[in-house]
Amino acid sequence: MSDLDDTDRRILELLAADARQPYSDIADDVGLSAPAVSDRVAKLQDSGVLRRFTVDLDREQLRDGTQVLVEFAVRPGREGEVRDWVADDDAVEHVFVTAAGDVVCSARLPVADVSAWAADVVDLDAVDDYDVTALAGSTWQPSVGSADLALACDECGNTVTSEGATATLDGDRHHFCCGSCRSQFVDRYERLDADA
């Protein structure tokens, strides 16, 4: 799958609105059969566009602290570590990495324990500082918009077009702009796997 068409976008919109709706309902909306919708959803999953089906909790209804926005001023080169530490914590709902390399997350925390939480979740040697802002509320609305599928070649980083190639290695699907990049990537992967 190298391009999203209008039907793919509509399927994604419908799944974003209600991921539990039957494929037959989606099929009625997009003018396809239920098996055709199932095939398209499988292709969206294989391409990595559709990563998972999840539940959208209204945390406002649960009494588990105050919703806060925490912004970590991360030391250069430590963004990935801090992002991963924060993302692994159960209290965290969303994690963002800014262009400047800061890590921002929204979480539900007891306000009195935010400093203890930060020290427990993140190695504070990886950050210069952090700010906490209490939120009055938030809304999360995933949308597809008019975006085109923009897969990047796992070997060289170029855009993958309809002439691209794919390979599945240990259950992970990889996308390539050409057969040459695919061969280089697979050869290197197999060499490293054999040496491990």
Phi, psi and omega in degrees: 000116181245346180221146173267128173261179183299326179293318177299316180299316181295319177300316179297319178299315181294320178292324177295325179287322181199097183288351181265357182292144183295149177299332179295324177292318178296318180301318178300320182290320186261357177077030176238173173277161178300318177297326178294321177295317178301318178297318180294319178297318178299319179293322177296323177291315180300324181284345181092357178293316179256107187271321183195162172256134186220177179252144179253099182278142171269091184296341177298333181278347181257140181262086181222038177112190181254142177284127181229158173248123181245125180245116179263124172276101190271141176291145183307135178086355183252006185302315182298317179298310183297316177304313182294318179299314182293317182296332181282350182276135183297333182283346186272131179261318183220144179230136179228146172244123182280166177298333179280353179094006176280152177249125181240136178222154169252138184210163173252114185223150168294121187304321181293341185251016183296319179296318178295321178298312181300316181292330180282323187273323187241139171289108186295348173290344180272353182233150176275325183191170172211150178239146179237131178235125175286137181256144176276342180169171178204161177225137178240116182230088177295137180219156181267319183064211181253023184296145173265155176291127183231070178286142176253141179299129180289349179262308187245347179090354178293162178290136178272124179254189180295342177275002183291174180229161178228161174211140176251119182235120182051040176086353179258132180269132180242144183244142183224150181284337182204169179295329179296314178297320179299313181298315179299314182295312182296318179300313179297317179301313181294322176296313180295323179294320180292325180283341184287000000 
